[in-house]
Each structure stands twice: as C-alpha cells, then as structure tokens.
Amino acid sequence: MTSTDLHDLSLSLAIVAGGLSVVLHGMAWQARRRLRASLKIQLTEAVEELTQRWEGRAALWHSIGLALSLVSILCVAAWLLLRQ
C-alpha cells in the first residue's frame, strides 16, 4: 500500500465512521424517547422489562456512537498527516 492509498482509505473510513456515528446517535435518541414514554405508563412487569431494555439500548447505542466519533476524528487526523 502506498501513502496515497492510505490517504484515501483514512478519508473514506472517516466519512463512514462519522455517518455511522450520526445514525447510532439517532437510534440512541429514539430509544431515550421510548424510555421516557414507557415511564409514563402504569408500571407492570412487562413495562418494567421494556423500560430496562430501552435503557440498555440507549446507553449501548450512545457509547458505540461516541466510539465511532472518536474513530472518525482519528481518521481525519491521519488523513491530514498523510496529506503531506
């Protein structure tokens, strides 16, 4: 692999990781909305199970989204360094 290939690869990876990060943050936002909606319903076992499930999903998608944001930033930094 030449430096030009790495340059192009780092830019492509930055764009893909950034896009996936936005999608996952949107999924986390939707999960939080559903969590808040389920908290307004009368508490039963089924509602409690759904509440725990949506709480876990929101946290998971948010943390994966943050990790992909970091990957995107690192790829942009690599792209800038390889540009020279």
LINHU-V988933 format. One record per residue. N is the residue number from 0. RES is the residue in three letters. PSI is psi in radians with two decimals (999 if undefined). OMEGA is omega in degrees with one decimal (* if undefined). D_LAST is the distance of its C-alpha to the last C-alpha in whole Angstrom. Layout:
# LINHU-V988933
N,RES,PSI,OMEGA,D_LAST
N,RES,PSI,OMEGA,D_LAST
This chain:
# LINHU-V988933
0,MET,2.33,177.6,16
1,THR,2.99,179.8,13
2,SER,-0.49,176.8,10
3,THR,-0.70,177.3,10
4,ASP,-0.75,178.1,13
5,LEU,-0.64,178.0,12
6,HIS,-0.85,179.6,10
7,ASP,-0.69,179.7,13
8,LEU,-0.73,-179.6,15
9,SER,-0.65,177.2,14
10,LEU,-0.77,179.0,14
11,SER,-0.75,179.1,18
12,LEU,-0.65,177.9,19
13,ALA,-0.73,-179.6,18
14,ILE,-0.77,-179.8,20
15,VAL,-0.80,-179.4,23
16,ALA,-0.68,177.3,23
17,GLY,-0.73,177.6,23
18,GLY,-0.76,177.8,26
19,LEU,-0.60,177.8,28
20,SER,-0.75,178.6,28
21,VAL,-0.74,179.2,29
22,VAL,-0.79,-179.2,32
23,LEU,-0.61,175.3,33
24,HIS,-0.63,175.0,33
25,GLY,-0.70,177.6,35
26,MET,-0.67,177.8,37
27,ALA,-0.68,177.9,38
28,TRP,-0.77,178.3,39
29,GLN,-0.70,178.5,41
30,ALA,-0.66,177.2,43
31,ARG,-0.67,176.8,43
32,ARG,-0.76,178.7,45
33,ARG,-0.61,177.0,47
34,LEU,-0.81,178.8,48
35,ARG,-0.67,178.5,49
36,ALA,-0.66,-179.7,51
37,SER,-0.40,177.6,53
38,LEU,-0.35,179.7,54
39,LYS,-0.23,-178.8,56
40,ILE,2.66,177.5,58
41,GLN,2.35,-172.9,61
42,LEU,2.09,172.0,60
43,THR,3.11,179.3,61
44,GLU,-0.73,-178.8,60
45,ALA,-0.73,179.7,58
46,VAL,-0.67,178.6,56
47,GLU,-0.69,177.7,56
48,GLU,-0.76,177.8,54
49,LEU,-0.69,179.4,52
50,THR,-0.79,178.8,51
51,GLN,-0.66,-179.9,50
52,ARG,-0.82,-178.8,48
53,TRP,-0.58,177.3,46
54,GLU,-0.75,177.8,45
55,GLY,-0.71,179.6,44
56,ARG,-0.73,-179.5,42
57,ALA,-0.78,-179.9,40
58,ALA,-0.73,-179.2,39
59,LEU,-0.87,-178.0,37
60,TRP,-0.62,178.6,36
61,HIS,-0.76,-179.0,34
62,SER,-0.66,176.4,33
63,ILE,-0.69,177.0,31
64,GLY,-0.71,177.3,30
65,LEU,-0.70,178.7,29
66,ALA,-0.72,178.5,27
67,LEU,-0.54,174.1,25
68,SER,-0.74,178.2,24
69,LEU,-0.74,177.7,22
70,VAL,-0.73,179.4,21
71,SER,-0.76,179.1,19
72,ILE,-0.74,178.6,18
73,LEU,-0.65,178.6,17
74,CYS,-0.64,176.4,15
75,VAL,-0.71,177.3,13
76,ALA,-0.75,177.6,12
77,ALA,-0.68,178.8,11
78,TRP,-0.73,179.2,9
79,LEU,-0.67,179.3,8
80,LEU,-0.64,-178.7,6
81,LEU,-0.18,-177.9,5
82,ARG,-0.46,-175.7,4
83,GLN,999,*,0
